[in-house]
Amino acid sequence: MRDPYEHGLELLAAGEWFAAHEAFEDAWRAAEPAERDFLQGLVHVAVANHHAETTGRVVACERQLEKAARRLGPYVPRHRGVDVAALVGWTAAARGRFPDLPPLPR
């Protein structure tokens, strides 16, 4: 069985927002408490992109960006192979740009 966290990262990189959200939620359910905010932050990143690309819900997208920054902030600069500082910077750059969010950092 695939590791849901690694699978979520692959899906996020591929722009498969809803599937990435699902994978990160699976990882979140099994995670230790210290990891849950990090994983939830990744869920918020995926959902913000989903709203921008699919649902057209600007307020929902903006809220997800705010939540992502808040949850990921404590994990800056890097955590579990992710450049969290770049991801938090992305959330700031994405605010107010709906529906044309910038590409996620690689």
C-alpha positions as CSV (number, residue, x, y, z in Angstrom):
1,M,0.0,0.0,0.0
2,R,1.3,3.5,-0.9
3,D,2.2,6.0,1.8
4,P,-0.6,8.5,1.7
5,Y,1.7,11.4,2.5
6,E,4.1,10.6,-0.4
7,H,1.2,10.0,-2.7
8,G,-0.3,13.3,-1.6
9,L,2.9,15.1,-2.5
10,E,2.9,13.5,-5.9
11,L,-0.7,14.4,-6.5
12,L,-0.1,18.0,-5.4
13,A,2.9,18.3,-7.8
14,A,0.7,17.0,-10.6
15,G,-2.1,19.5,-9.9
16,E,-4.6,16.7,-8.8
17,W,-6.0,18.9,-6.1
18,F,-9.0,16.9,-4.9
19,A,-7.0,13.6,-4.9
20,A,-4.1,15.3,-3.0
21,H,-6.6,16.6,-0.4
22,E,-7.9,13.1,0.1
23,A,-4.4,11.5,0.4
24,F,-3.3,14.1,2.9
25,E,-6.5,13.6,4.9
26,D,-5.7,9.8,5.0
27,A,-2.2,10.7,6.3
28,W,-3.6,13.1,8.8
29,R,-5.9,10.5,10.3
30,A,-3.0,8.2,11.0
31,A,-0.5,10.9,12.1
32,E,0.9,11.6,15.5
33,P,-0.5,14.8,17.0
34,A,2.7,16.8,16.3
35,E,2.3,16.1,12.5
36,R,-1.4,16.9,12.2
37,D,-1.1,20.7,11.7
38,F,1.5,20.2,9.0
39,L,-0.7,17.7,7.1
40,Q,-3.8,19.8,7.6
41,G,-1.8,22.8,6.1
42,L,-1.1,20.7,3.0
43,V,-4.8,19.8,2.8
44,H,-5.6,23.6,2.8
45,V,-3.1,24.2,0.0
46,A,-4.8,21.5,-2.1
47,V,-8.3,22.8,-1.3
48,A,-7.4,26.4,-2.1
49,N,-6.1,25.3,-5.5
50,H,-9.2,23.2,-6.0
51,H,-11.5,26.2,-5.4
52,A,-9.4,28.4,-7.7
53,E,-9.5,25.9,-10.6
54,T,-12.8,24.2,-10.1
55,T,-15.4,25.7,-7.9
56,G,-14.9,29.4,-8.5
57,R,-15.4,30.2,-4.7
58,V,-13.1,33.1,-4.1
59,V,-13.9,33.5,-0.3
60,A,-13.4,29.7,0.3
61,C,-10.1,29.9,-1.6
62,E,-8.9,32.9,0.4
63,R,-9.9,31.2,3.7
64,Q,-8.0,28.1,2.8
65,L,-4.9,30.1,2.0
66,E,-5.1,31.8,5.4
67,K,-5.5,28.4,7.2
68,A,-2.6,26.9,5.2
69,A,-0.2,29.7,6.2
70,R,-1.3,29.5,9.9
71,R,-0.9,25.7,10.1
72,L,2.3,25.5,8.1
73,G,4.1,28.4,9.7
74,P,5.4,26.5,12.7
75,Y,7.1,24.0,10.4
76,V,9.3,26.6,8.5
77,P,11.8,26.3,7.0
78,R,11.6,22.6,6.1
79,H,9.7,19.7,7.3
80,R,9.4,16.1,5.9
81,G,11.2,17.0,2.7
82,V,9.0,20.0,2.0
83,D,10.3,23.6,1.6
84,V,7.7,24.9,4.0
85,A,9.1,28.5,3.9
86,A,8.5,28.5,0.1
87,L,5.0,27.1,0.5
88,V,4.1,29.7,3.2
89,G,5.5,32.4,0.8
90,W,3.3,30.9,-1.9
91,T,0.2,31.4,0.3
92,A,1.1,35.1,0.7
93,A,1.7,35.5,-3.1
94,A,-1.6,33.7,-3.9
95,R,-3.8,35.9,-1.8
96,G,-5.9,38.3,-3.9
97,R,-4.9,36.6,-7.1
98,F,-8.0,34.3,-7.5
99,P,-8.5,32.4,-9.7
100,D,-5.0,32.8,-11.1
101,L,-3.0,31.4,-8.3
102,P,0.8,31.3,-8.9
103,P,2.3,27.8,-9.5
104,L,3.2,25.9,-6.4
105,P,6.9,26.0,-5.5
106,R,8.8,22.9,-6.5
